[in-house]
Amino acid sequence: MDMHIELSYCSFEAFKILAKNYLDLDSHPLFKKIESLMKETKIAPADVAENLMKKNLEIDADGSLKDLIQALEMKKKSQGAQLDEPKDKFINKFYKAFRMSSKA
């Protein structure tokens, strides 16, 4: 049996908790940019945590936050492309159907 489980996306408040846990940060100049991107992008808390901790021991907090910003920007682009694609497919199907009905 297939089951679909819908999980919530990461909010900025949840991000701040993750940043505190993984990077020991309460605030940072890059938080504003991250907050802005998180309002426009759907990303899972696990993906945020992965970006914060994957290089946690190798680089400083700035590097981890910049990696997260890059991940959010890539996610935003891919989500924008997904939104545009179905609309184009719908329009093409509509025109094909319209052409077929006008020939009849």
C-alpha positions in Angstrom: 0.0 0.0 0.0 1.4 3.4 -1.0 1.1 6.1 1.5 1.9 9.8 1.0 3.1 11.6 4.1 3.2 15.3 3.9 5.8 17.0 6.0 6.0 20.7 6.7 8.7 22.9 5.2 11.3 24.7 7.2 10.4 28.1 8.5 12.8 30.9 9.4 12.1 30.3 13.1 13.0 26.6 12.7 16.2 27.6 10.8 17.2 29.8 13.7 16.9 26.8 16.1 19.0 24.7 13.7 21.6 27.4 13.4 21.8 27.6 17.2 22.1 23.9 17.5 24.7 23.3 14.7 26.6 26.6 14.5 25.9 28.1 18.0 24.6 31.3 16.3 21.8 33.5 17.6 22.2 36.0 14.8 24.4 36.7 11.8 24.4 39.3 9.0 23.5 36.5 6.5 20.3 35.7 8.4 18.4 38.4 6.5 19.3 36.9 3.1 18.4 33.4 4.4 15.0 34.7 5.7 14.2 36.3 2.4 15.0 33.1 0.5 13.1 30.9 2.9 9.9 33.0 2.3 10.2 32.3 -1.4 11.4 28.7 -1.3 10.1 25.4 0.1 12.9 23.4 1.8 12.7 20.6 4.3 14.3 21.0 7.7 16.5 18.0 7.1 17.9 19.7 3.9 18.7 22.9 6.0 20.3 20.8 8.7 22.4 18.9 6.1 23.7 22.2 4.7 24.5 23.5 8.1 26.4 20.5 9.4 28.0 19.0 6.3 31.0 21.3 6.6 30.5 22.3 10.2 33.8 20.9 11.3 35.7 21.9 8.1 34.7 25.5 7.7 33.4 28.4 9.8 29.8 29.5 10.2 30.1 31.9 7.3 30.9 29.1 5.0 28.0 26.9 6.2 25.5 29.8 5.9 26.8 30.6 2.4 26.4 26.9 1.4 22.8 27.1 2.7 22.2 30.3 0.7 23.4 28.5 -2.5 21.2 25.5 -1.8 18.2 27.8 -1.3 18.9 29.6 -4.5 19.2 26.4 -6.4 16.0 25.1 -4.9 14.2 28.4 -5.7 15.3 28.0 -9.4 14.2 24.4 -9.6 10.8 25.2 -8.0 10.3 28.1 -10.4 11.0 25.9 -13.3 8.5 23.3 -12.0 5.8 25.9 -11.7 6.3 27.1 -15.3 6.5 23.7 -16.9 2.9 22.4 -16.2 1.4 25.7 -17.4 3.2 25.3 -20.7 2.0 21.7 -21.0 -1.6 22.7 -20.2 -1.5 25.5 -22.8 -0.2 23.1 -25.5 -2.9 20.5 -24.7 -5.5 23.2 -24.8 -4.4 24.4 -28.2 -4.2 20.9 -29.6 -7.7 20.2 -28.3 -9.0 23.4 -29.7 -7.4 22.7 -33.1 -8.9 19.3 -33.2 -12.4 20.5 -32.3 -12.3 23.4 -34.9 -11.4 20.9 -37.7 -14.5 18.8 -36.9 
